Amino acid sequence: MRSCRGVGASLSAEAVAQWEKEHLALLAQIAPASFEVQHYAAMAELRKKDG
């Protein structure tokens, strides 16, 4: 969650620590102890047009 939402790149170290604390507390309340995370990946190959 931190990397896909830009949390680590857009906040100070202190703000990231607070975000992680709050996020882990939320997960402890709403998520099961073990679960699978489905991932999705996409790739695009871009080429510069000549001319």
C-alpha positions as a Python dict, from the first residue, in 0.01 Angstrom:
ca = {
    (1, 'M'): (0, 0, 0),
    (2, 'R'): (279, 238, 82),
    (3, 'S'): (452, 211, -255),
    (4, 'C'): (146, 186, -479),
    (5, 'R'): (-3, 504, -338),
    (6, 'G'): (318, 706, -331),
    (7, 'V'): (307, 732, 48),
    (8, 'G'): (680, 678, 92),
    (9, 'A'): (771, 921, -184),
    (10, 'S'): (539, 1203, -85),
    (11, 'L'): (570, 1218, 295),
    (12, 'S'): (844, 1291, 547),
    (13, 'A'): (999, 1002, 743),
    (14, 'E'): (793, 1099, 1049),
    (15, 'A'): (471, 1111, 848),
    (16, 'V'): (547, 771, 692),
    (17, 'A'): (602, 623, 1038),
    (18, 'Q'): (266, 761, 1153),
    (19, 'W'): (94, 634, 838),
    (20, 'E'): (240, 285, 891),
    (21, 'K'): (128, 283, 1255),
    (22, 'E'): (-228, 378, 1156),
    (23, 'H'): (-233, 135, 863),
    (24, 'L'): (-117, -160, 1076),
    (25, 'A'): (-379, -75, 1341),
    (26, 'L'): (-649, -73, 1071),
    (27, 'L'): (-531, -406, 931),
    (28, 'A'): (-538, -559, 1281),
    (29, 'Q'): (-906, -459, 1301),
    (30, 'I'): (-1033, -551, 955),
    (31, 'A'): (-802, -811, 798),
    (32, 'P'): (-769, -1181, 873),
    (33, 'A'): (-438, -1305, 1019),
    (34, 'S'): (-342, -1458, 684),
    (35, 'F'): (-456, -1378, 332),
    (36, 'E'): (-336, -1385, -28),
    (37, 'V'): (-273, -1065, -217),
    (38, 'Q'): (-367, -1080, -584),
    (39, 'H'): (-120, -883, -794),
    (40, 'Y'): (-169, -721, -1131),
    (41, 'A'): (112, -617, -1358),
    (42, 'A'): (101, -433, -1688),
    (43, 'M'): (374, -340, -1930),
    (44, 'A'): (378, -114, -2233),
    (45, 'E'): (654, -101, -2491),
    (46, 'L'): (677, 248, -2635),
    (47, 'R'): (877, 352, -2938),
    (48, 'K'): (970, 696, -3059),
    (49, 'K'): (832, 776, -3403),
    (50, 'D'): (1087, 870, -3669),
    (51, 'G'): (1052, 1214, -3814),
}
